[in-house]
Amino acid sequence: MPTTSDLRPTLGGRAAGVIGLLVALGVCGVSASQAAVASGLLGTAGKLTVSDCHSGGGGHGGMRHCYGTFHPAEAGDSDGLSSNPHARVNTREAEPGDTLQVRKGSGGYVVAGLGSAWSLIAFAFLGLLIGSAALPVTASGVLPRRGTGQDIFAAVRGTRLAWIAKRLALMSIAGIAVSAYLAWLF
């Protein structure tokens, strides 16, 4: 097994780390903003009357894409809100003819409620977990090679960055577990 002195930074390692950080930022940011919409902190409340649903490719019990008409709760106000006959929401339990409580955010429609919010928060923690793996790769420029027995922390072992990345990973795993449990409860 190579020693840490054998580890050399490469442009590919830094690029992979930067791509990993961008993916982490995207997953974390989109999930957190959608969680804020689902929980009622952001967005417009309303109802979606489901007209059609299609499987999202997750197999039996997986996510479904449901289409229908969105009716905002404050449709009578003068703030320009109107119905949208082409609204789409992702859900597991809707069938054509159902009416769902949803919220409209900047990224589309989200099923309203704590269960939906907690499941989106779990995805935000997943983004942090991806970031905890990408951080040492970006900083060191060392991308572990297949078959060498290296881990992503080999080049930064013993540094403050390794301590931060490890704590971020542990916090992310705990956050995913707690959020998934709370999503299951609600």
C-alpha positions, 0 to 999 in steps of 0.5 A: 500500500502506498504511503502518504508521500506517494500520494500526488495531487492531480488536476483530475483529483481537484476537478473531481473534488470541485464537481463533488462540491458543486453536486453537494451544494446543489443537492443540499440547496435544492432540498433545503429550499423545497423543505422550506416550501413543504413546511410552509415557510415559503411558497403559496398554499393550495390544492392540486386536483390530480388528473393523471399519474405516471410511475417515476421509475422507482418500481412498486411503491416508488415515486409517481409523477402526478399531474393536475390543476393547482388552485391557490388558496388565495385565488381571490386576492389581487396578487396575480395568483391563478389556477395552473392546469399543468401542475405536477407534483411527485408523490407516492400515494395519489391517484387520479381524482384525489385532491392534494394539499400542496405548496407552489415554490420557485422550483414547482409544486411540493406536497405540503406537510411535515412528512414531506419536509422531513424527507427533503431535509434528509436529502439536504443532509445527503448533500452534506455527506457528499460534500464531506467526501468531496472536501478532502479530495478538492483540498488535496487534489488526490483522487483514490485509485482503484485497487490501491487501498487508499481512502479519500482521507489518506492525503489529509490524515491528521490535519484540521481538514480531515477533522472537519470532514469527518465531523461533517460526515458523522453529522450528516449520517445522523441527520439522515437517520433522524430526518428519515425517521421523522419523515416516516412518523409524519 
